[in-house]
Amino acid sequence: MKTSLYLILGQLSLPLRLSAFVSACCLVLWVSNYQPSNLGESVVLPFLFQAGHAPLYGILALTCLMLWGAQGPFNSSAIGAAIALVAFAGYLDEWHQLSVPARASDLRDVCTDLIGACSAVLLARWASATRPSWGAGLKLLVSILAVLAAWGWYSFDATPWPLPFVTP
């Protein structure tokens, strides 16, 4: 019998799954402290960091789902915890960026983080099938990229949304 792609991750030992989760948290912290410099830096690196919000927080959501094992993508508590964690971490990241030189804070980034989390949940559910349909997976991936492109186009060079409960 063939196992699913996600089942392989969900069956790792708890210490390994916990290590993946802690590593994802550390990656978010590292990226949160990134300070762009004006010393010959192109616009590509800051753009990649901005575009990387969704996959970065998608990885955080995926590793959170992995803590629940193989049933993570189907467990409403796990899905709720992953999305709540991403919302909380995204908000804290934006709040932290208020004090990081050359960084800006924008509530739309938290929305991008949540798009990444929801995408990770959908991809994990797809990967949980014993024989995932590659056609369905491709359609899902194209849909996710279309949503991200539309969101990026909408939010590109727009007036930032201030964080609620924070006075700048």
C-alpha positions as CSV (number, residue, x, y, z in Angstrom):
1,M,0.0,0.0,0.0
2,K,1.3,3.4,-1.0
3,T,1.4,6.1,1.8
4,S,0.5,9.7,1.3
5,L,3.1,12.5,1.1
6,Y,1.8,14.1,4.2
7,L,1.6,10.9,6.1
8,I,5.4,10.5,5.8
9,L,5.8,13.8,7.6
10,G,3.0,13.1,10.1
11,Q,4.6,9.8,11.1
12,L,8.0,11.3,12.1
13,S,8.7,11.1,15.7
14,L,7.4,13.9,17.9
15,P,10.9,15.2,18.7
16,L,11.6,15.5,14.9
17,R,8.2,17.2,14.3
18,L,8.8,19.5,17.2
19,S,12.3,20.3,15.9
20,A,10.8,21.3,12.5
21,F,8.3,23.5,14.3
22,V,10.9,25.3,16.4
23,S,13.1,25.7,13.3
24,A,10.2,27.3,11.4
25,C,9.7,29.7,14.4
26,C,13.4,30.6,14.4
27,L,13.3,31.2,10.6
28,V,10.4,33.6,11.1
29,L,12.3,35.4,13.9
30,W,15.4,35.6,11.7
31,V,13.5,37.1,8.7
32,S,11.7,39.5,11.0
33,N,15.0,41.0,12.1
34,Y,16.2,41.5,8.5
35,Q,17.4,45.1,8.0
36,P,17.8,46.2,4.4
37,S,20.7,48.5,3.7
38,N,21.1,51.0,1.0
39,L,24.7,50.1,0.2
40,G,24.4,48.9,-3.4
41,E,21.5,46.6,-2.6
42,S,19.0,46.0,-5.4
43,V,15.3,46.1,-5.0
44,V,15.2,42.3,-5.7
45,L,16.1,41.2,-2.1
46,P,13.4,43.3,-0.3
47,F,10.9,42.2,-2.9
48,L,11.7,38.6,-2.3
49,F,11.4,39.0,1.4
50,Q,8.0,40.7,0.9
51,A,6.9,38.0,-1.5
52,G,8.2,35.4,0.8
53,H,5.6,36.2,3.5
54,A,3.1,33.6,2.3
55,P,5.5,30.6,1.9
56,L,7.3,31.5,5.1
57,Y,4.1,31.6,7.2
58,G,2.8,28.6,5.2
59,I,5.8,26.6,6.5
60,L,5.0,27.8,10.0
61,A,1.4,26.6,9.6
62,L,2.5,23.3,8.1
63,T,4.9,22.5,10.9
64,C,2.2,23.4,13.4
65,L,-0.1,20.9,11.7
66,M,2.6,18.3,11.8
67,L,2.5,18.5,15.6
68,W,-0.9,16.8,15.4
69,G,0.6,13.9,13.4
70,A,-0.9,12.4,10.3
71,Q,-4.4,13.7,11.1
72,G,-3.3,17.3,11.3
73,P,-4.9,18.6,8.1
74,F,-8.2,17.0,9.0
75,N,-8.3,18.0,12.7
76,S,-10.2,21.2,13.2
77,S,-8.3,22.0,16.4
78,A,-5.0,21.6,14.5
79,I,-6.2,23.8,11.6
80,G,-7.5,26.4,14.1
81,A,-4.3,26.4,16.1
82,A,-2.1,26.7,12.9
83,I,-4.2,29.7,11.6
84,A,-4.3,31.4,15.0
85,L,-0.6,30.9,15.4
86,V,0.1,32.5,12.1
87,A,-2.2,35.4,12.8
88,F,-0.6,36.0,16.2
89,A,3.0,35.6,14.9
90,G,2.3,37.8,11.8
91,Y,0.8,40.5,14.1
92,L,3.8,40.3,16.4
93,D,6.2,40.4,13.4
94,E,4.5,43.6,12.1
95,W,4.5,45.1,15.6
96,H,8.2,44.3,15.9
97,Q,9.0,45.9,12.5
98,L,7.8,49.2,14.0
99,S,11.2,49.3,15.8
100,V,13.4,47.8,13.1
101,P,15.2,50.5,11.0
102,A,14.2,50.6,7.3
103,R,11.2,48.3,7.9
104,A,7.6,49.2,7.7
105,S,4.6,47.7,9.4
106,D,1.4,46.9,7.5
107,L,-1.6,44.9,8.4
108,R,-1.8,43.6,4.8
109,D,1.3,41.6,5.5
110,V,-0.7,39.7,8.2
111,C,-3.3,39.0,5.5
112,T,-0.6,37.7,3.3
113,D,0.6,35.5,6.1
114,L,-2.9,34.1,6.6
115,I,-3.2,33.4,2.8
116,G,0.1,31.4,3.2
117,A,-1.4,29.5,6.2
118,C,-4.6,28.6,4.5
119,S,-2.7,27.6,1.4
120,A,-0.5,25.3,3.5
121,V,-3.6,23.7,5.1
122,L,-5.1,23.1,1.6
123,L,-1.9,21.7,0.2
124,A,-1.5,19.4,3.3
125,R,-5.0,18.1,2.8
126,W,-4.2,17.4,-0.9
127,A,-1.0,15.7,0.1
128,S,-2.8,13.5,2.6
129,A,-4.5,11.5,-0.1
130,T,-3.0,8.1,-0.7
131,R,-2.9,8.8,-4.4
132,P,-3.1,12.5,-4.8
133,S,-4.3,13.7,-8.2
134,W,-1.5,15.6,-9.7
135,G,-4.0,17.5,-11.9
136,A,-6.0,18.6,-8.8
137,G,-2.7,19.6,-7.1
138,L,-1.7,21.6,-10.1
139,K,-5.1,23.4,-10.1
140,L,-4.8,24.1,-6.4
141,L,-1.3,25.5,-6.8
142,V,-2.3,27.7,-9.7
143,S,-5.3,28.9,-7.7
144,I,-3.1,29.8,-4.8
145,L,-0.6,31.6,-7.0
146,A,-3.5,33.5,-8.6
147,V,-4.9,34.6,-5.2
148,L,-1.4,35.7,-4.2
149,A,-0.9,37.6,-7.5
150,A,-4.2,39.3,-7.1
151,W,-3.5,40.2,-3.5
152,G,0.0,41.4,-4.4
153,W,-1.4,43.6,-7.2
154,Y,-4.1,45.0,-4.9
155,S,-1.7,45.8,-2.1
156,F,1.3,46.9,-4.3
157,D,2.4,50.5,-3.4
158,A,-0.8,51.2,-1.5
159,T,-1.2,53.2,1.7
160,P,-0.3,50.9,4.6
161,W,-3.0,49.6,6.8
162,P,-2.1,50.5,10.4
163,L,-2.0,47.8,13.0
164,P,-4.9,47.9,15.4
165,F,-4.2,48.4,19.1
166,V,-0.9,50.0,18.4
167,T,-0.1,53.7,18.3
168,P,2.9,54.4,16.0
